[in-house]
């Protein structure tokens, strides 16, 4: 990779504060759609099971391995495309793909049709975060990056909130198929807006270096570089374990409250919508406090989410075992709040490590 010190590069890529706010806001909206389309399946587990006659195992496969395998492994070649070309274009194409695939879920005549559509969602969403993270990191310097990525990560709780609320209500008013149509199709319009209004920032601008897109190093060299960073290995492992638990819980929480407490999809949609505000607060504070305390000691970027995760465990256990649903839902706000702390620091440290 050819890099050169270029103090003017930061100025060349220094968009106005107004445009940076717009760009970050637009990327947040894209991420919201990402998680609306991803999370809506969880609130619809029970009606889909009853309509298509499938087991919990198959629904778990649909929302778990089938999605994660394509999302994870195709994320690497798609990110490679973003490294070597226009990140904006990669993002807009992938957004259009996952939005159309979400709408196609509503046309599924059987489990296998739904499986193929969800794989399409996974392939599209694999191209959501890599180009977005890269563009944000080129627009915001390192000392403001965790806050910016924390704001971007708000798309996770907001998208999950809206997916649960919209999916629950639309299912009760119409059916689960209509829910996929309603949340999927607007993303196609958003893809056009991204393509027409988002500008590609100069690579390396926030670090005051100049990097050409075609100078991206071979993938093998990137893996070798990252593998030799002990801090990255541990950070990736910790983030993976956190996501392993978090996504599994979020997916099955609506079904658990339906079976154990008799709550409908509409009631759970409203409850999870309000719980999402706890996740929003935790996501933002994780980034803000990470930048604040990390300025004194960079290890605070990891100490904060580590402490938050440990404290959340007994509250989660209480939720699963308590017999009164509304008390359990109130207590669930605590792990929703603390479980979101790791997002922004993890994103920020990763961007800072890779150069």
DAZIBEL-V371945 format. One record per backbone hydrogen bond with DSSP energy under -1.0 kcal/mol. NH is the residue of the N-H (numbers start at 1). CO is the residue of the C=O. E is the energy in kcal/mol with one decimal. If there is no record, write none. Layout:
nh: (NH;NH)
co: (CO;CO)
e: (E;E)
This chain:
nh: (6;9;12;13;15;20;21;22;23;24;25;26;27;28;29;30;31;32;33;34;35;36;37;38;39;40;42;45;48;49;50;51;52;53;59;60;61;62;63;64;66;68;69;71;72;73;74;78;79;80;81;82;83;84;85;90;91;92;93;94;95;96;97;98;99;100;101;102;103;104;105;106;107;108;114;115;116;117;118;119;120;121;122;123;124;125;126;127;128;132;133;134;135;136;137;138;140;144;148;149;150;151;152;153;154;155;156;158;159;160;161;162;163;164;165;166;167;168;169;170;171;172;173;174;179;180;181;182;183;184;185;187;188;190;191;192;193;194;195;196;197;198;205;208;209;210;211;215;216;222;223;224;225;226;227;228;229;233;234;235;236;237;238;239;240;241;242;243;244;245;246;247;248;249;250;251;252;253;256;257;258;259;260;261;262;263;268;269;270;271;272;273;274;275;276;277;278;279;280;281;282;283;284;285;286;287;288;289;290;291;292;293;294;296;297;300;301;302;303;304;306;307;308;309;310;311;312;316;317;318;319;320;321;322;328;329;330;331;332;333;334;336;337;338;339;341;343;346;347;348;349;350;351;352;353;354)
co: (208;6;8;9;13;16;17;18;19;20;21;22;23;24;25;26;27;28;29;30;31;32;33;34;35;36;39;42;44;45;46;47;48;49;55;56;57;58;59;60;61;64;65;67;68;69;70;74;75;76;77;78;79;80;81;86;87;88;89;90;91;92;93;94;95;96;97;98;99;100;101;103;104;105;110;111;112;113;114;115;116;117;118;119;120;121;122;124;125;128;129;130;131;132;133;134;136;141;144;145;146;147;148;149;151;152;153;154;155;156;157;158;159;160;161;162;163;164;165;166;167;168;169;170;175;176;177;178;179;180;181;184;185;186;187;188;189;190;191;192;193;194;202;205;204;4;203;212;213;218;219;220;221;222;223;224;226;229;230;231;232;233;234;235;236;237;238;239;240;241;242;243;244;245;246;247;248;249;252;253;254;255;256;257;258;257;264;265;266;267;268;269;270;271;272;274;275;275;276;277;278;279;280;281;282;283;284;285;286;287;288;289;290;293;293;297;298;299;299;300;302;303;304;305;306;307;308;312;313;314;315;316;317;318;324;325;326;327;328;330;331;332;333;334;335;338;340;342;343;344;345;346;347;348;349;350)
e: (-2.3;-2.2;-2.9;-2.1;-1.3;-2.7;-2.2;-2.0;-3.4;-2.7;-2.5;-2.8;-2.3;-2.1;-2.1;-2.2;-2.2;-2.4;-2.3;-2.1;-2.0;-2.4;-2.4;-1.4;-2.7;-1.7;-1.4;-1.2;-2.3;-2.5;-2.3;-2.1;-2.9;-1.8;-2.1;-2.9;-2.3;-2.3;-2.3;-1.4;-2.3;-3.4;-2.7;-2.6;-2.9;-2.0;-1.7;-2.0;-2.1;-1.9;-1.8;-1.8;-2.0;-1.7;-1.3;-2.0;-2.4;-2.5;-2.3;-2.3;-2.5;-2.1;-2.1;-2.7;-1.9;-2.1;-2.4;-1.9;-2.0;-2.1;-1.0;-1.2;-1.9;-1.4;-1.9;-2.5;-2.1;-2.0;-2.4;-2.0;-1.8;-1.8;-2.4;-2.5;-2.2;-2.8;-1.4;-1.6;-1.8;-1.1;-3.4;-1.9;-2.2;-2.5;-2.4;-1.2;-1.7;-1.8;-2.2;-3.2;-2.0;-2.3;-2.3;-2.5;-1.1;-2.0;-2.0;-2.4;-2.1;-2.3;-2.8;-2.6;-2.5;-2.5;-2.8;-2.9;-2.2;-2.4;-2.3;-2.8;-2.0;-1.6;-2.7;-3.1;-1.2;-1.2;-1.6;-2.6;-2.0;-1.8;-1.9;-1.1;-1.6;-1.9;-1.9;-1.3;-1.8;-2.5;-2.1;-2.0;-2.2;-1.8;-1.4;-1.4;-2.3;-1.3;-1.4;-1.7;-1.2;-1.8;-2.5;-2.4;-2.3;-2.6;-2.7;-1.4;-1.7;-2.2;-2.3;-2.2;-3.0;-2.1;-2.7;-2.7;-2.2;-2.4;-2.3;-2.4;-2.5;-1.9;-2.8;-2.7;-1.0;-2.5;-2.6;-2.0;-1.5;-1.9;-2.5;-2.3;-1.8;-2.5;-3.0;-1.4;-1.0;-1.7;-2.5;-2.3;-2.0;-2.3;-3.0;-1.6;-2.0;-2.0;-1.2;-1.3;-1.1;-1.2;-2.3;-2.2;-2.2;-2.7;-2.5;-2.6;-2.1;-1.4;-2.9;-3.0;-1.1;-2.2;-2.2;-3.0;-2.2;-1.2;-2.0;-2.3;-1.6;-1.4;-2.5;-2.0;-2.0;-2.6;-2.4;-2.3;-2.0;-2.3;-1.5;-2.0;-2.2;-2.0;-1.8;-1.7;-1.3;-2.2;-2.2;-2.3;-1.8;-2.3;-1.8;-1.1;-1.8;-1.8;-2.1;-2.9;-2.3;-1.3;-1.1;-2.0;-2.5;-2.9;-2.7;-2.0;-2.1;-2.1;-1.8;-1.6)
